[in-house]
């Protein structure tokens, strides 16, 4: 099982016994890496990643949520293709942060290969 990358800190999560393991059997890390890696930037897998980083300068208007949903679905589609997930749904909500900036909160619902339903949250900051 993979070492768990905490999506809120972007660091490995430590426990008293050492490093935590991904509770979703590697699926949480796979989702995090596909959403956070700019599309085409990883030399070993040029199709790995998303275009979500392009939205960091976008205004929080209605079509930005639609773009974020499309970018996330495209980035995560390979998990269904390679059999790690049966289905993936992405829901978007605009959220106002403490510093008055806005972000898009993505709720990603995945039915994994064993049929278990798992929910992940990913936040993208927008201008």
PEGI-V819652 format. One record per residue. RES is the residue in one small letter. PSI is psi in whole degrees, -180 to 180 (999 if undefined). Layout:
res = {RES	RES}
psi = {PSI	PSI}
This chain:
res = {x	x	x	x	x	x	x	x	x	x	x	x	x	x	x	x	x	x	x	x	x	x	x	x	x	x	x	x	x	x	x	x	x	x	x	x	x	x	x	x	x	x	x	x	x	x	x	x	x	x	x	x	x	x	x	x	x	x	x	x	x	x	x	x	x	x	x	x	x	x	x	x	x	x	x	x	x	x	x	x	x	x	x	x	x	x	x	x	x	x	x	x	x	x	x	x	x	x	x	x	x	x	x	x	x	x	x	x	x	x	x	x	x	x	x	x	x	x	x	x	x	x	x	x	x	x	x}
psi = {146	153	134	128	118	117	-20	-27	-14	28	161	141	126	148	177	-22	1	-143	140	151	150	118	-17	19	33	-14	-39	-44	-41	-42	-48	-48	-38	-34	-33	-23	125	134	128	-1	-14	116	-33	-19	83	-18	-3	136	-178	174	13	-29	-23	-20	-7	-23	2	148	148	72	173	-38	-16	-37	-41	-43	-45	-42	-45	-45	-43	-44	-42	-43	-33	-7	-33	-28	-31	-43	-42	4	7	-19	150	-38	156	130	139	126	142	140	138	135	137	127	172	-35	19	0	167	157	163	121	118	129	117	118	123	132	111	-179	-26	-3	0	134	127	144	133	151	136	135	134	123	139	161	999}
